Amino acid sequence: MKLVEALPPDFPAPVVVVLHVAADSPSLLPQILSRHGRLPAQEAHDGERLRAGRIYTAPPDHHVLVEEDKTLRLSKGARENRHRPAIDPLFRSAALAYRSRCIGVILTGNLDDGTAGMLAVKRAGGTTIVQDPDDAVYPSMPQNVIEYVKVDFVLPLAGIAAKVIECVTAPCATHEMVADLEMMAMEKKIIALDPKTMQEDDRPGKPSAYSCPDCGGVLWEIEDGDYLRFRCRVGHAFSPETMLDAQSDVLEEALWSAIKTLEESARLSARLAESERRRGHEWLVERFEEKERDARQRAETIRKFLTLEEPQAARK
């Protein structure tokens, strides 16, 4: 809201915003931004041509991509960093479409979303602007970008709009673009669910020893300069921090599932023991009671481990 408040009504470029929103609820972001700024804001529509002086927001459960002809494309491609919409696909596609005229801005946020996208903007010759982590409510997103990207400008929120206006008028990038953007183009096609790309075996990076937390497939390991990230065959993508976070979630789900199975096994063993007791088969009673005790002990061991784990909110 503070950023769009400072943009003039004659701002000579389109603005595309990605905010992580729940897939099953409507986003009120266009109304909020229109109310607080002088530029009209609306949800992005598939095939819509980008217009200067307008803000486009990502609708729930859709990635927003910028095409070479400066139109928007909505995609239900695989989640990146467990989100759809995600910021990295937008930055990657906008960098390919606008090259040195692309400006990427990362504001406050958790984990390391946006780092891969800002690397793409730099490689295409664009300008990178990051909110000063000391000025951010949640500093980890800006901090990670600063760590891995040669950011052009690190500014407090109050100074970002003025710098964006300046860079729209005259490009402000401080580093030249990289000639080969083939990997960026391939990753864009994967998120756009391009049929030919999805059917081919070629993927960015090299196969790793890790499996995708979302689908179980093999993850390809991508060395993006000093930044290591992962993508599976169908397109799920993970930054390092998000990968660890996702593995923790998968582990927790597996442990709760194990507790459920062990408790059901204990109840079944107890029922069978009671049935055999009525028949006078004491040796079977002893066998089933031992199975019940073993299942309950295992379930209790896992439950104790889970209660020792840090809460999800604290980890994040």
N, C-alpha and C positions, 0 to 999 in steps of 0.2 A: 504493500500500500504506500509506504514512504517513497519507494523508488518511482512508482508511476505518478505520484503527486508532483514530482519534480520534472516530468517530461512535458515539453511544450505542446500545444495543440497542433502545431505545424511540424511535428517531429518527422523527419524525412526518411523513415525506414519502418518496416514492420517489426513487431515484437512478438516472439512466441514464448510462452511460459509453460513449464512443466512443474506441477506440484503433485506429490504423492497423495492420491485420494483413494478412498475405498471403491472397489469395483462395483459394488451393488447400491451405491447411493449417489444422488445427483451432486454435481459440483456447483457451488454458489460463487466461485471465484470470478467469473465474468461480471456479475452484478456488483461484487465488492470492488473490483478494480475500476469499473466504470464510475462508480459512486465517488471514489477517492481521487480519481485523476481526470485529466482533460482529454484523454484518448478513449475512444469507444473500445470496449472489450467484448469478445464473444468466444464461444466454443469453436474450435477448429472443425471444419467440415471437409470430408474427402473430396479432392479435386478442386478445392477453392484456391483461387490465385491470391498470393500475398499482396497486400496493399500497404503502402506507406501510411504512417499515422494511425495504425490499428493494432490492437493487442489480440492475439489468438491464444486461447488456453487449451491444454490437452483435456479431452473428455475422459471420464472414468473408463478404465479397462481398455484403453487404446494408446498405442504409441503414436506420436506425431512425427512424421518425416517430411523433410523438404526435398522436393524433386528438382532436377536440373532446370526445368522450365519455370521454377519459382512458384510452383503450386504445392499445396499441402496434400499429404496422403496419410490416412489413418490405417493402422495395422493392428491386427490381433496376434502379431508374432509373439514368440516366447518372451517371458519376463526377463528383464535384466536387473540384477541385484534384487530379485524377488519382487519387482514392481512392474506394473504396466498401467499407466505410462511411466517411462523412465527417462532421465535427462540425457544419458549417453547416446541413445539412438538419435535424438533430436540434434545434439551437437555434431555428431558424426555426419549426418545427412546435410545439415546446414553448412558445414565446413566444405563438403564436396560441391555443394551448389553455389556458394558465395565466395569460397576461397579467401582471398585477402580482405574481402568486405564483410566477413563473418565476425561477429563480436560475441564471445561467450562470457556469461556472467554467472558466478556461483555465489549464492547467499548462504545464510546459516542453515545447518542441517546435520543429521547424524551419519555416522559411518563414513564411507569413502565414495559414495555416488558422485559422479561428475568428473572424477579424475581422468578416466579413460576418454571421456568426451572432450575434455579440455586439451588433452594431448592431441586429439584429432584436429581441433581448431588450430593449434600451434603448427602442426605438420602441414596444414593447408595454407598457412601464411596469415591466419586470422589473428585477432586481438583477444587477449584473455584478461579478464578483470575478476578479482576475488575480494569478497568482503573481508576486512581485517578480522582474524579470529578473535582478537581481544574485544571487538565490537559486536561479535555474533552471540546470540543466545545459545546456540549449539555450534561450537567451533570446529568439530571434527571434519566436516566436509571441506571447509576452506583450508584447514591445516593440511589435509592430505593432498589437495591440489597444489598447494605451495611447495610441499615436499618433493613432488614428482614432476611438476611442470615449471618451466622457466616463465613464470607468470609476468605479464607486462605491467600490471598495476594491482597493488594491494591497498585498498581504501576503506575507510569507514563507510557505512551505509549512506550517510549524508552527502558523501562526495562522489558516489558512483554515477548518479544520473548526469552530472555535469561532464564527467569523463566519457560516458557513452555518447552524449551529444557531440563532444569534441571529436571522438573517433569516427562517428558517422560522417562528419564533415570532411575530415582528413584522416585516413587510416593511421593507426597508432602502433601497429605491431612492431616489435623490436627484433624479430628474428625472421629469416627467410624461410620459405616453405620447403618441404621435402618433396623431391621429384616424384617418388613412387607412392601413390595413394591406393594401390590395388587392393591391399588388405582392408582398408576402410570401405572401399566400394563393395567388397564381398560381404563384409559384416552388415552393411546396409541392406544388401539383397536378402540376407538370411532373415533379418527382422521383418522385411517386407514380404516374406514368404514367396520369393521368386521361385517358380516351379523348377526351372532348370538348375538353379543353384542348390535347391533343397535335394534334388535327385543325385547330384554329383557327390563323389567321395571326398573331394578336396575341401579342406577346412583351414582356417587360419591357425598357425601354431603347430604344435606337435602333440600326439597323444600322451596323456599323463597316466599316472598310476591311480588317479582319483576318479570317483564316480560322481555324477551330477546329483546333488541333494534333492532336486525337484523331480527328475524322471529316472534316475538310476543309470543313465547312459555314460559312456566314457567322456571325460572332459579333455578338451584340447588345452594345452598350456601355451599362453601367448605372452612372449616377452616384449612388452611395449616400452622400449628403452629400458630404464631401471624398474619399471612398473610391471609386476607379474599379475596376470589375470587369467580367467578360465572361461571357456565356452564349450557347450556340448553340441552334439550333431544337430539336434533339433533347434538349437538357438539359445537355450538358457545361458545367461552370462553372469559371472560372479567376479567382483573385485576381491582382494584378499580378505578384508575384514568381513564382508558379507558372506564369503565362503565359510569362514570360521563360524559365523553366527548361524548360517543355515545348517552346518554340520551339527551344531549344538542342538538345534531344534529337532533335527532328524533323530539324533541320539535320544533326546528326551521322549519323543513319540514312541521310539522302539522300546524304551524302558517301561513306559506306562503300559504298552501292549504286552510286554513280558509279564508284568504284574498281573494283568487281567487273566492271561493264560494260566499262570501258576495258581491263582486263586480259584479259577474254575477247575483246575486239576485237583486241587486240595478238596474242594467240595465233592467232586465226583468220587475221589478215593474214599472220603468219609461215608458217602452213601453206599458204595460197594462194600466197605467194611461192615456197616450195619446189616446189610443184606446177608453177608456170609455169616455174621454172628447168629442170625436167626436160624441159619441152616446148620450151625454147630461146627463150621469149618474154621477153627481157631487159627490154623496156620495161615489161611488166606486173610483172616482178620488182621493178624500181625503184619502181613505183607502190605495190605492196603493202608493200615494206620501209619506204617513207616513212610509210604509214598506221600501221605497227607502231610506228615511232619516235615518231610524234605521240601515239599512244594511251598509250605507256609514259611519255612526258614529262608528259602531263596527269595520269595516275594518280600519278606521283611528286610532282607539285606539290600535289595534294590530300592525299596522305599526309603531306607535310611540314607542311601547315596543321593537320592533325589532331593531330600530335605536339606542336604549339605550343600547343594548346588546354589550358586548365586542366582537371585531372581533375574528374569529376563530383562526387566527394566534397568536393573543395576548394571548388567553386562553392556547394555546399549548406551 
